[in-house]
Structures are given as structure tokens and as C-alpha cells.
Amino acid sequence: MIVSIGEGDRIAAVLDDLGRLLARPLVTLERVRLCKRDGVKLAEPAHLPETDPSGLGVWQKLMVYTGEQSRHDGHPVHHQLVRALRTANAAGATSPRGIFGYHGDHRPHGDTFRQLRRRVPIVTILIDTPERIRRWFAIVDELNDEAGLVTSEMVPAFRATGPAGRRGGLHLAERAAGGA
Amino acid sequence: MLTGRISAFEFPEVLHKATKLTVYVGRHERANGRPAYEAVVGLLRERGESPGRRCSSAWTEPPTVPAGAPPSSAVTPTCR
């Protein structure tokens, strides 16, 4: 899958071409909030209520788009992020590697045949309650100080299953006005 | 979620600000004679080069979930 973040009208303008390019196009569109770009803070994650009007839990997701080559204090940003979040007792964070990508005016990057270091894109994802996401964003903000993109979005349902049992459910909470 | 004639979609007001577009393609799917993921990223970048038509980023992930279950409270993008 390919993920792209942009202004709505710019995304809309590309749908026509995507429809012609792919034999069976399948796309999703979601509202997000752009929190940081290239180390510059643009907005805090939206302050969402912990529950919707009917009492269903509301969750929030941070996505941090960096690259294998992105560094903080000489170490890969995604390693630093996951370590710092774990130390702070965040419930979980995942950093899957991508294949190929670009951002802004930068050239597309991915692995090539002859190279010493990997240059693939990486996205670090964390989901938690809105109150805790505000705490984790402070860590993301501190460590993601040079490159990449940080977005937040509302998650209307969350279910985690593990050795300790099952948490959350799959009933969709009502979306807060303007929440992302 | 949009399928088929996606160009006919009329954007709701809430998507006029920052929007996340996710395009789903198969690992072996091809478009214009090259891997579909490369063609889509190329298209997004090409459109971004026109003034005022920039998609801020594109990120491509392998289409399969890695082996091994993620931690109980963590997710991968394919589990959404």
C-alpha cells in the first residue's frame, strides 16, 4: 500500500490519474492533522474527549514518517523513538519498514543494488487514549527534530488481544467535530 | 473507501484540509510496464512537481504483514 499526506484539493486532483493508472483502483481517504514537517511543529494533536457522547472509548493514532537514514543524536530516529516510548511506559509502538518513498522536494529513496546503508522509508505508529497521546507527542516532538512528517488522527475503535486478555471493542465511536 | 471510478468522487468538506490517501496495490501488480507501487509514487511525485499540486509525502510498505504477531497494543498499517 502507498500512503500519501497532502491537502484535500491536491489529493482530489490526483485521483483521476490514479483511476486511469490502475486496473482496479482501491483507495481510502482519511482526515488527519499535520503536526510536524521536517522538524517544524505545525500543530499539536487535536484534544479529543476520552469517550464519545454514548460512552464509547475514543482513541488516537500518531504516525511518524521518517527514513532508515534519519538520525537523532547519531542514532536512527525510529530506534530512539521506540526506546524512549518504552521507557516512558507507552503501551506499544511499531516501526515497519517501507520499500520506496519521498517527501516534499526530496528525491525518492529506497534500497538500491550498490549501497552501504539502507535508505528505505519507515513509519512509527502508536495508538493510545487521547490523554496519553498528548504525552507521547511531547516525546515525538523532542526526538523528531530534523526530518520527517508527523500526523495524528482519531481512531474510532480499538481492540487489543494479548496474554493479559482482551481490551477495547469494535463498535465505532462517534467522530468528534474537527478531531484528527 | 473508493473503488472503480474513483475520479467521480466528490470530496466532503472535512477532507479539504490535511488528508491521508492510501492506495492499495498487489505485490506483483504492474502499471505502465513497471511495479504498480513505483508507478503510483512516480505519479504522486510528478503531480507534486507542478506548482500548487504537491502531495507532501508518499510511503510504500510491503503488502504483507510481517511474520510474528505485533505486541498486543501495537498495530501495523495493514491491520486497520
Interface residues (C-beta under 8 A of the other chain):
Chain A: M1 I2 V3 S4 I5 G6 E7 G8 D9 R10 I11 A12 A13 V14 L15 D16 D17 L18 G19 R20 L21 L22 A23 R24 P25 L26 V27 T28 L29 E30 R31 V32 R33 L34 R37 Y65 A91 G92 A93 T94 P96 R97 G98 I99 F100 G101 Y102 H103 G104 P108 G110 P121 V123 I125 L126 I127 D128 L149 T151 E153 A160 T161 G162 P163 A164 R167 A180
Chain B: M1 L2 T3 G4 R5 I6 S7 F9 F11 V14 L15 H16 K17 A18 T19 K20 L21 T22 V23 Y24 V25 E29 A31 N32 A36 Y37 E38 A39 V40 V41 L43 L44 R45 R47 G52 R53 R54 C55 S56 S57 A58 W59 T60 E61 P62 P63 P66 P70 P71 S72 S73 A74 V75 T76 P77 T78
